Amino acid sequence: MSETTHLLIDRWKQDPNGTYQSWFLWPERLKNFRSIRRGVGQVIKEIDEDTFGNVYRGSSLETVVASIAEQRQIFKGADHAFLWKPKLRIPDIYEDRDNQRAFGRLLHACDCCTKEADVLQAIRTLEAKGIKGLGPAAANLLYFIHPTIVVPFNTAIVKGYNALTGAAVKLGRWDHYLAMRQGLIEFNQRHRDRLSNDLGAVAGLMFDLGMERYPLPPAAGDAKATDAWEKDLAAVREETAAFAKQLDKNRVSDEGHTEVQGWLRDLGLALGFSVWIASNDQTRPYREGRLGDGCITVLPPVLQSEGAEAVRLIDVIWFERDSGAVVAAFEVEHTTSIYSGIVRLLDLALSGGTAQRLHLFLVAPDDREADVRQQVLRPAFSQVRELNIRYLPYGELRQHREAISRFGSGIKPVEAIARAF
């Protein structure tokens, strides 16, 4: 079966609509790891201090789970498992303080540990607690803490795994999840040259199999069936109507994000600033060159701190040319998680003691203003609001950027077209 499985994996990796191309290689996926982990830390802190509350809506947990659910189709619906079902009284981590603390201990143990054995022990400790309604969907939080140890979990992933292996993994059971995880790790090791240490890749393959995007390989030794399967695999349409629509949406989203970064790059350079473009965006094609053309490629020493990796992923930063001091930072939220952008700006503000001198902007389409305001006004972001973060609409930037480039100076013209919260 190894040869046919290799064909399947290769076909999956080449499919522009499969999770490998559309999610696993998506630059925004990597950007969100630190912000989601920081959100988990906030959940842990609130549970420990008994300030988490007894509702999901508006909580720090809703904020971080919503960010996961925005990770394209594979995590769509990740928040369903955490929504409060009042008739069933589940998941029982809102009204039962003891259960809430047990959930917090799981998150804290996984956030602090680095070894596989410690992660598994933390999961088994929670499993033994038998909290009603809190099942393996919680592994999606842990994946963003330990992507090489924890496998994502949802209905389609389970369905794909069962179909490929003949297993009978059931939803909602931690022991079944751990068995599936072990099976996927072994599968991943057998096909390591085609997959990744990051278990999101093998989970993505199972997801697409569970969505019945590809036919399953036949049993070993059946040459006729194998031949027919290879023909079926080759004949799988690369674009169904639904996937083609999503692909086009993703493409337009990425291009729109890059265009706005380009506006901010050119405006910053015209105003006499040195400009930084997010490290994973610098080589993106833009007009006749690359997005990072004319920009600095190394951050100043003052930003080489604990949060430096997150700062490197901020979409655009402007610096004073002579001193290297940070003047302004911009997170472009075309369609992606506003939450992650806020966290990166917060990391920058807390780096090098520059918070009082920074001008921070969330740049988003005009029709996302309500979304931006809703996120910034969450209780979890009270510290961010103190930093005077502003919303910069696309429309204002599009309309005024050329005039500011020609006649403006300093940061004041940009602040004039931005909106305070």
N, C-alpha and C positions, 0 to 999 in steps of 0.2 A: 504493500500500500504506500510505501515511502515515495515511489516515483510519481504516483498519481497525486499524492499530497503535495509534493513539490510543484507539480503543475498547477494545482489549485492555489497554493500560496503565491506563486508567480503571477497567475492571472489576477488574483485579488490585489496584489501590489501595483499592477499596471492599470487597474480600473480607476478612471478619474472620479467615479462616483462612489467607490468603495471607501470604507472608513480609513484605510491606510493613506490614501491621497487626500481625502477631504477633511480628515481630522488628525490622524497621527502625525502627519508632516505639516500640519497647519501651524504657522509661527505663533499664533495667539495661544495655542495649547500650552506651550512651554512658559509663556508669559504669566499664566494664571497659577502656576504651582505655588509660588511664594505667597501670593495674595490669598489663596485659599488656605494655605497653612497658617497664615497670620490670622485669618478669620476663625479657624479652629482654635487657635490660642485664645481669642476673645471669648469664645464659647466656654472654654475651660475656666477662664478667669471669672466669668459671671456665675458659673455653677459653683465654683469654689467659694465665692463671696456671697452666695445666696441672693444675687441680684438678677438671675436669669429670668425669673418670673414663671408664670404657669400657662403661657400661651405661645403658640408657634408664630402667629402673625406678628410681624414687627420685631421679632427676636433676632439676636445675633446669629442663631442657627439658621433662620430663614434666609438671612443675608448671604451666608456662605453656601448654603445648599442651592440657592437660586443661581449663584455664580457657576456652580457645577452644572446645573441644568442647562445653562447657556452654552455648554461645550458641544455644540452641534448635535446631530441626531442621536449619537450613541448614548448621551446622557439626558436626552429629552425625557422629562417626567421623573427625574431623579428626586424631585421634591415630594412626589406622591407618598412615599413611605413615611415621611415626617409630618405630613398634614394630620391635624387632630381630627379623629373620627369620634364625635361625641357619643353616638349611640353605642359604640363598641368600647369606648374609653381607651383608645389606643392611638399612637404608641404611648405607653404608660410612663413617660418621662417628664410630663408637664405637671400632673397633679400629685404624683408620688415623689416626694423629695428624696427618699432613699434610692429609688430607681434613677432619678436624675443624677445623683452623685455617682452612682455606679457607671452611668454613661460618661460622665465627666472623667472618671478614673480611666476608662478605656482610652479616651482621646488623649489624656495627659500621658499615660504610659507609652502610647505609640508615638506621641510627639517628642518624648524625651529619649526613647530607646533607639538603637541603631541596628540591633541584631534581630534576625528572623525569629529566633526562639522566644525573645521577649515580646515581639508582636503577637505571636501565636498564643503565648501564655495570657496576654491581656485579652485576646478574643475569647479564649476558653473561660477565663474568669467571668466575663460578661455573660457568656452562654449559660454558665452554671446559675446565674442569677435568675434566668427565666423570665425576663421582662416581656410582658405581653405586647406584641406589635412591633418590637424593636428587633428586626431580623437582619440578615446579611446585606440589605441595602445600605447599612451603615458603612460597609466596606468601601463605598464610593468616596467617603470622607477620608478613609485611611489610605486609599490609593494615592491621593494627592500629597500625602506625607511620605509614603514609602512605595514609589512606583515599581521598584524591583522586587518587592516582597508581597504586596497585596494586589489581587486581581479585581478589577471592577466587576460589578454584579448587577444584572437586571434580567428581566424575563427572556429577552431575545438572546442574551449570552448563554443562559442556561439551556434554552431550546437548541441553540446551535451546538453546544457541547454534547448534549444528550443525543442529538442526531448523528454527530460525527463519531462518537465513541460507543453508542449503545447504552450509556449510563442512564440512570433514572433519578437525577438530581431534582430535589423538590425545592420550590421557593419557600422562603421563610424559615429555613432550618440552618443554623450555623454549622452543625456537623456535616450536612450535605455540602454547604459552601466550602468548608475546609477540604473535603474530599475532592471536589471539583478543582479547587485551587491547586492541590497536589498533582492532579492529573494534567492540568494545563501547564504547570511548571515542567513536568516530564515531557510533555508534547513540545514545549518551547525549547527544551534542551536538545531534543532529537532534531529540531529544525532551526537551531540557533543561527546558522549561516544565512537564513532567509528571514528570520524574525528579529527580536531585539531583547536586550536585558530588561527594558521597560515593558512590563506585562500588559500595558495598554494595547500593544500591537496584537498579541495573541487574543486578547479579549475582543478587539475590533474584528478579527477574523471570525470568531465565534458569533459575534453580533450579526455580521452579514450572512453567515450561514443560517442563523436563527430567523433572519428576515427572509430566508429562502431566495437570496439573491443569486446563489450559485448552486448547481446540482452537487450532491454528495459523491465522493469517490466510491466506486464499487468495491466489493470484497476482493481481496488478493487472489490471484490465480484465475480469475475469470477474464480471459483475453477478449472475448466478444463484448462483454459488458464494459470493459475498460475502453475499448475502441469507441463504443457508442457514447460513453461518458465524455471522452475527450472531444468528440464532435459536438456534444451538447454544450460543453464548457466553452468551446470556441465560438459557439453560436449565441452565447448569452449576450443579449443586447447591452451595449455599454451605457445606454441611456434609456431608461423608461421615462415616461412623461414626468412622474413625480421627482425622480432623481435628477433629470435634466433641469427641471425648474429650480431645484435646490442648488445644483452646481452653478447655474447662472447667477443665482442670488449670492452665492459665496464669492463668485468671481467679481461681480459688481461691487460687493462689499469690500473686498481686498483692494480693488482698484480705487474706489472712492476714498478709502483710508489713506492710501499712498498719495493721492492727489492733494488731500488736505495737508498731509505732512510736507509735501512739496511747497504749498503756499506758505506755510510757517517757516520752512527753511529759507525760501527766497526773501520773505519779509525780514527775518532776523538778520540775514546777511546785508540787506539793503540798509538796515538801521545801524549797521556797524558792529554787530555782535558776532562772536564766534558761535557756531551752531553744532550741536550734537544731535545725531539721528540714532534712534534705537539700534543697538548693535545687530539685531537680527533683521533689520530692515535696510541697512546701509547699501547692500548690493542690489536692492530691488530696482528693476528698470523704471526710469522716470524720464519722460520726454526723450531727448536724444542721448541720455547718459544713465547714471545711477543716482539713486536718491541721496546717497552720501557724498556726492561730488561737492567739493568746496567746503566740506565740514571737517571738524576735528575728529580724530579717530581714537584718541586716548583721553579718558576723563582726568581732570585735575586731581592732584594727590588728596585734597581735602575730601573728596568723595570716595576714596578707597577705604571704605569702612565695612562694617558687618552687613549693611544693606546695599552694598555696592552693586551686587548682581541685579537687584531689583531696579536700581537707579539706571543701570546700563540699558534697561528695557523701556525706559520712559520714551515716548514717541519723539519729542523734540525738547531740547533744552537750549536756552540762550545764555551765553557767558560774556562778561566784560572782556574785551580783547587784551587789555594790559594786565589786569589783576587776576583774571581767571575766575573771578567771583560769579556765582550763579545769579542771574537776573530773573529769569522766568522759566517755567516748565509747562509743557502742554501735553495732555493725554487726549488723543483723538478717539472718541467712542462712536464709531460709525454705526455698528450694530452690535458690538461686543459688550462684555460685562463692564458696566460703569463701576461696579464695586472694585474690580481689579485695578483700574486706573487710579481710583482714589487712594488705594493702599500704596501704590507706587509713588504717588505724590507725597504721601505721608512719610514714606521711607526717605525721600529726598529731603523733606523739611527737617527731619530728625538727624540728618547727616551733617556733621561739621559745624553744628551750631548756627546754621544760616536761616533758621525759621523766620526771624523777624524781618529779613530783607527780601524774602522770596515773593514772587508773584506767580500764583498757581492757577492754571486754567484747565477746565474740562471743556473740550471742544467737541461739539456734537451737532447733528442735524437739528434744524429748528423744531421739528415735530417730536424731538426727544427731550425737550426742556422739562416736561413733567416727570419723566423717568429720572433725569439727572437730579432734580430737586428732591424727589422722593428718596433717592439713595443718600444724598448729602445730609438730609434732615433726619436720618435714622439716629436713634440714640447711640448706636455703636460708633458714630462718626462725630461726636461732639468735639473731639480734639481737632478734627479737620476743619470744622466751622470756625474755630478760633484762629485758624491760619488765613482767614479771609480768601478762601478759594472762590473762584468765579466761574460762571458759565459763559462760554464764548460760542455763540451760534454760527453755524456755517454761513447763513445769509449775511450777517454783519461782516464776517471776514471776507466773503466773496465780494461784497459791495465796496468795502473801504480799503482793502489791502493795497491796491495800486496807489491810491492817494497817500496813504500812510508811508509807503515806500519812497514816494517822491518828495513829500513835504514834512513828514514826521521826524521826530527824534526821541530817543529813549523809549520807555515802556508806557508812558502816559496815553498815547493815542490808542494803544491796544486795550488798556483798562477802560478807556472811554466807550468802547463799543461792546465791552463785556458786561455781564449782569451779576450783581452780588446776590447772595442768598439771604 
